[in-house]
């Protein structure tokens, strides 16, 4: 379509589309203007003339010629504009540079986050081995179909032992684990006085259960209040903890397996990830929220056991003692600078795309006005003809920019270890 604007009348066919499909291209003009050498194309005058109408209410030929030249220039590719007006296609180069910088950012982000993903995943596996009684490496694989069934307990004795096992292991976490785990935040007070470590290792136990549940399977009788109540207790973990004794002596509670839906144990673990010598790498600090769940909703005598851990960043109180420590911080600052450049370029790209769509929309309105005045006998422009004014590439770039801008802001926050 674009190239056909510069061909003679007898050879003016556009990209497999007939001329009649775009009636605006049939505006009267001098064919001799098209028989020119593309290496010495004259400049196209697209100055805005006044919109005048004749006595019968039609547009003047001057405005029609202007509109044709304006449309011709709008449909030109950057290469044609360069040949015609020696206008550098800086917007196309701008998008090309943006693609290169965004690709560089994604590669560096992938390298940096790879260790993060591995640390979170392997820490979750470690928690299973530390706090789930009877867990083995065979339970870590995820084949399909599963080689083994759900991890569960089947007797009340195993159930109580599994709960106590979690509490006892958590109380001895720093003694039994080879990982960099601890109970407390790494605050300045603790760093200044390491001997002031407290022995308070808090765990929250929650019971999700029916308010009333009494059954007699021998006579098929039951008394049930289906209202759900959730009761939570917070206690300090000890090596002598027993859940039945604790509930009975402290809260005058017992575990009613008839009404019990879920029993959960929740506690927090802090960790530091030390990385190998790698570009743009600094130690990361995490807060793990660990939740061990015993699911008795089915009430089949099989109580499923699950462990989930949710990791969040925490600001580290860092002190690097190394001859290249300052250089490590400089490399991190370079990453932040790159993200700021990406943010700036993406915002400019977003503005340029909006501007181009607005210009196309404005030109579309002019052309529709021209047809309503000068070519009233013809059908209005169809949507397929109006699509040339709204490039879907602009919409795609706008959507991409709207995704890159918040993503880059989040990435900068990660580098600053924002809570």
C-alpha positions in Angstrom: 0.0 0.0 0.0 2.8 2.4 0.9 4.9 1.7 -2.1 2.0 2.1 -4.5 1.7 5.8 -3.7 4.9 6.4 -5.7 4.0 4.3 -8.7 2.3 5.5 -11.9 -1.5 5.1 -12.2 -1.3 2.0 -14.5 1.0 0.2 -12.0 -0.5 1.3 -8.7 -1.4 -1.9 -6.9 -0.9 -2.1 -3.1 0.4 -5.2 -1.3 -2.2 -7.5 -2.8 -5.0 -5.1 -2.0 -6.9 -3.4 -4.9 -6.9 0.4 -5.1 -10.7 0.4 -4.7 -10.4 -1.0 -1.2 -8.8 2.3 -0.1 -10.8 5.0 -1.9 -8.8 7.8 -0.3 -5.8 6.8 -2.4 -7.8 7.7 -5.5 -7.8 11.4 -4.7 -6.9 13.3 -7.9 -3.2 14.1 -8.3 -0.7 14.5 -11.0 0.8 11.1 -12.0 3.9 12.9 -13.3 4.8 13.6 -9.7 5.2 9.9 -9.1 7.5 9.1 -12.0 10.6 10.3 -10.2 13.8 8.8 -9.1 13.6 7.7 -5.5 17.1 8.8 -4.9 16.1 12.4 -5.5 12.6 12.6 -4.1 11.2 16.1 -3.5 10.0 17.0 -0.1 6.3 16.4 0.6 4.5 19.5 1.7 2.1 18.6 4.5 1.5 22.1 5.8 -2.1 22.5 7.1 -4.3 24.4 4.7 -7.6 25.8 5.7 -10.6 23.6 5.3 -12.8 25.4 2.7 -15.9 24.3 1.1 -17.5 25.3 -2.2 -20.9 26.7 -2.7 -22.4 23.2 -3.0 -20.9 22.2 0.4 -18.0 20.1 -0.8 -14.3 20.4 0.1 -11.8 22.3 -2.1 -9.3 20.4 -4.2 -6.4 22.1 -2.2 -7.5 20.4 1.0 -7.9 17.1 -0.8 -4.4 17.3 -2.2 -3.1 18.2 1.2 -4.9 15.3 2.8 -3.5 12.9 0.3 0.0 14.2 0.9 -0.5 13.9 4.6 -1.8 10.4 4.3 1.1 9.4 2.0 3.6 10.7 4.6 1.8 8.9 7.4 2.0 5.6 5.6 5.6 5.9 4.8 8.1 3.5 6.4 11.1 5.0 8.2 13.3 4.2 5.2 11.0 6.0 2.8 11.0 9.1 5.1 14.8 8.9 5.1 14.9 8.8 1.3 12.3 11.5 0.9 13.2 14.1 3.6 16.5 12.8 4.9 14.8 12.6 8.3 16.6 10.2 10.6 14.3 7.4 11.8 15.2 8.1 15.4 12.0 6.6 16.9 12.7 3.3 15.2 16.3 3.4 16.5 15.0 4.3 19.9 12.8 1.2 20.0 15.7 -0.9 18.8 18.0 0.4 21.6 15.2 -0.2 24.1 14.9 -3.8 23.0 18.7 -4.3 23.5 18.7 -2.7 27.0 15.6 -4.6 28.1 17.1 -7.9 27.0 20.3 -7.0 28.9 18.2 -6.3 32.0 16.3 -9.5 31.7 19.5 -11.6 31.4 21.1 -10.0 34.4 17.9 -10.3 36.4 17.7 -14.0 35.5 21.3 -14.6 36.6 20.6 -12.8 39.9 17.3 -14.4 40.7 18.5 -17.9 39.8 20.2 -18.3 43.2 17.2 -16.8 44.9 14.9 -19.4 43.5 17.3 -22.2 44.3 17.7 -21.0 47.9 13.9 -20.7 48.5 13.2 -24.2 47.0 16.0 -26.0 48.8 15.2 -24.2 52.1 11.6 -25.5 51.8 13.0 -29.1 51.3 15.3 -28.6 54.3 12.3 -27.6 56.5 10.5 -30.8 55.5 13.5 -32.8 56.7 13.8 -30.8 59.9 10.1 -30.7 61.0 8.2 -33.5 59.3 8.6 -36.7 61.1 9.5 -39.6 58.8 10.2 -37.4 55.8 12.7 -38.9 53.3 14.3 -38.0 50.0 11.8 -40.2 48.2 9.0 -37.8 49.1 10.8 -34.9 47.4 10.3 -36.2 43.8 7.2 -35.3 41.9 6.7 -38.1 39.3 3.4 -38.6 37.6 1.8 -40.8 38.6 3.1 -40.5 42.1 5.3 -43.4 43.2 3.9 -43.1 46.8 0.7 -41.8 48.4 0.0 -38.8 50.5 2.2 -38.2 53.5 -0.1 -38.9 56.4 -0.5 -40.3 59.9 -3.1 -42.9 60.8 -3.1 -43.3 64.6 -3.6 -40.8 67.4 -0.2 -41.8 68.8 1.5 -40.9 65.5 -0.5 -37.7 65.3 0.6 -36.5 68.8 4.2 -37.6 68.2 4.3 -35.7 64.9 3.1 -32.5 66.6 5.5 -32.8 69.4 8.3 -33.6 66.9 7.8 -30.2 65.2 8.0 -28.4 68.5 11.1 -30.2 69.7 12.9 -29.8 66.4 12.1 -26.1 66.2 13.4 -25.6 69.8 16.8 -27.1 68.7 16.9 -25.6 65.3 20.2 -23.8 65.6 21.9 -26.9 67.1 20.8 -29.5 64.6 20.6 -27.5 61.3 23.6 -26.8 59.2 21.8 -23.9 57.5 22.1 -20.3 58.5 18.8 -20.2 60.3 17.8 -18.5 63.5 14.7 -17.6 65.5 15.2 -13.8 65.8 15.8 -10.9 63.6 19.4 -9.9 63.1 19.0 -6.5 64.7 21.7 -4.1 65.7 21.2 -4.9 69.4 21.9 -8.6 68.8 25.0 -7.9 66.8 26.4 -5.7 69.5 25.6 -8.3 72.2 25.6 -11.8 70.8 25.3 -13.3 74.3 21.9 -11.7 74.9 20.1 -14.3 72.8 16.7 -15.1 74.3 15.3 -18.6 74.8 11.8 -17.6 73.7 11.0 -19.7 70.6 7.3 -19.0 70.0 5.0 -21.3 68.0 1.3 -20.7 67.3 -1.0 -23.7 67.4 -4.5 -23.3 65.8 -7.5 -25.7 65.9 -10.1 -25.4 63.2 -13.1 -27.5 64.3 -16.8 -27.9 64.6 -18.2 -26.2 67.7 -19.9 -29.4 68.8 -19.4 -32.9 67.5 -20.5 -36.2 69.2 -20.9 -39.5 67.4 -21.9 -43.0 68.2 -21.1 -45.2 65.1 -22.6 -48.3 66.8 -26.0 -46.8 66.7 -25.5 -44.4 63.8 -26.2 -41.4 66.0 -24.5 -38.0 66.0 -24.9 -34.6 67.6 -23.3 -31.9 65.4 -23.1 -28.1 65.5 -21.7 -27.2 62.1 -20.5 -23.8 63.2 -16.8 -23.5 62.6 -14.6 -22.1 65.3 -10.9 -21.3 65.0 -8.9 -21.2 68.3 -5.2 -20.3 68.4 -2.7 -20.6 71.2 0.8 -19.2 71.3 3.5 -20.9 73.5 7.2 -21.2 73.9 8.8 -24.3 72.5 10.7 -26.6 74.9 12.2 -30.0 74.7 9.7 -31.4 77.1 6.6 -30.0 75.3 3.6 -32.3 75.0 0.6 -31.0 73.1 -2.1 -33.0 75.0 -0.7 -32.0 78.4 -0.3 -28.4 77.3 -3.9 -28.1 76.0 -5.4 -29.8 79.0 -3.4 -28.2 81.8 -3.1 -24.6 80.4 -6.3 -24.2 78.4 -8.5 -27.0 79.6 -8.8 -28.2 76.0 -8.7 -31.7 74.4 -8.3 -32.7 70.8 -11.7 -34.0 69.6 -11.0 -35.9 66.4 -14.7 -35.9 65.5 -14.9 -32.1 65.3 -11.3 -31.4 64.2 -10.9 -30.1 60.7 -7.4 -28.7 60.7 -4.5 -28.4 63.2 -1.8 -26.0 62.2 1.6 -25.0 63.7 3.1 -21.7 62.6 6.5 -20.2 63.4 9.0 -17.8 61.9 12.6 -18.5 60.9 15.2 -15.9 59.8 17.9 -16.8 57.3 20.8 -15.3 55.4 21.9 -16.4 52.0 25.6 -16.2 51.4 26.5 -16.4 47.7 29.6 -17.4 45.8 31.8 -14.8 44.2 29.6 -13.7 41.3 28.8 -10.5 39.6 26.2 -8.3 41.2 25.8 -10.6 44.2 25.3 -9.5 47.8 24.0 -11.6 50.7 20.3 -11.7 51.1 18.2 -11.8 54.3 14.9 -13.7 54.5 12.0 -14.1 56.8 10.4 -17.5 56.5 6.9 -18.1 57.7 6.6 -21.9 58.1 3.2 -23.6 58.5 2.7 -27.2 59.3 -0.8 -28.4 58.6 -2.6 -31.6 59.7 -5.7 -32.1 57.5 -8.5 -34.2 58.9 -11.4 -32.8 56.8 -12.0 -36.2 55.2 -12.3 -38.0 58.5 -11.2 -41.3 57.1 -8.6 -42.0 59.7 -6.0 -40.6 57.4 -4.7 -37.2 58.6 -2.6 -35.6 55.8 0.4 -33.6 56.8 1.7 -30.6 54.7 4.4 -28.1 55.2 4.5 -24.7 53.4 7.0 -21.9 53.8 6.6 -18.3 52.6 9.8 -16.3 52.2 10.0 -12.5 52.4 13.0 -10.2 52.0 14.4 -8.4 55.0 16.9 -5.6 55.2 20.3 -6.8 56.1 22.6 -5.1 58.6 25.7 -5.7 56.5 29.3 -5.2 57.0 31.6 -6.4 54.2 35.3 -7.0 55.2 37.0 -7.5 51.9 39.4 -5.6 49.6 36.7 -5.8 46.9 33.8 -5.0 49.1 33.4 -1.4 47.8 33.5 -2.8 44.2 30.7 -5.2 45.1 28.5 -2.3 46.1 29.5 -0.3 43.0 28.4 -3.2 40.9 25.0 -3.3 42.6 24.7 0.5 42.1 25.4 -0.1 38.4 22.5 -2.5 38.2 20.3 0.1 39.9 21.5 2.7 37.3 20.7 0.3 34.5 17.2 -0.2 35.9 16.7 3.6 36.1 17.8 3.9 32.4 15.3 1.2 31.5 12.6 3.0 33.4 13.3 6.3 31.7 13.5 4.8 28.2 10.3 2.8 28.8 8.4 5.9 29.9 9.6 7.8 26.8 8.6 4.9 24.6 5.1 4.9 26.2 4.7 8.6 25.5 5.8 8.3 21.9 3.4 5.4 21.2 0.5 7.3 22.7 1.5 10.3 20.6 1.6 8.3 17.4 -1.8 6.8 18.1 -3.2 10.2 18.8 -1.8 11.5 15.6 -3.3 8.6 13.7 -6.7 9.1 15.4 -6.6 12.8 14.5 -5.8 12.0 10.8 -8.6 9.4 10.8 -11.0 12.1 11.9 -9.9 14.5 9.2 -10.3 11.8 6.5 -13.8 10.8 7.7 -14.7 14.5 7.7 -13.4 14.8 4.1 -15.5 11.9 3.0 -18.6 13.2 4.7 -18.2 16.5 2.7 -16.4 15.7 -0.5 -17.5 12.2 -1.3 -21.0 11.9 0.1 -22.0 9.6 -2.7 -19.6 6.9 -1.5 -19.9 4.5 1.4 -18.2 5.5 4.7 -14.8 4.0 5.4 -15.1 0.5 6.7 -13.2 -0.6 9.9 -10.8 -2.6 7.7 -9.8 0.7 6.0 -9.5 2.6 9.3 -7.2 0.0 10.8 -4.2 1.6 9.0 -4.5 4.5 11.3 -4.3 2.4 14.5 -1.2 0.3 14.3 -1.5 -2.8 16.5 2.3 -2.6 17.0 1.8 0.6 19.0 -0.8 -1.2 21.2 1.6 -4.1 21.7 4.4 -1.7 22.7 2.2 0.2 25.1 1.1 -3.0 26.8 4.8 -4.1 27.1 5.8 -0.7 28.5 2.9 -0.9 31.1 4.3 -4.2 32.2 8.0 -3.2 32.2 7.5 0.0 34.2 6.1 -1.6 37.4 8.3 -4.6 37.0 11.4 -2.4 36.9 10.2 -0.4 40.0 9.8 -3.7 41.8 13.3 -4.8 40.7 14.8 -1.6 42.0 13.0 -2.2 45.3 14.5 -5.7 45.4 18.0 -4.4 44.9 17.4 -1.9 47.8 15.9 -4.8 49.8 12.8 -2.9 50.5 10.6 -4.6 53.1 
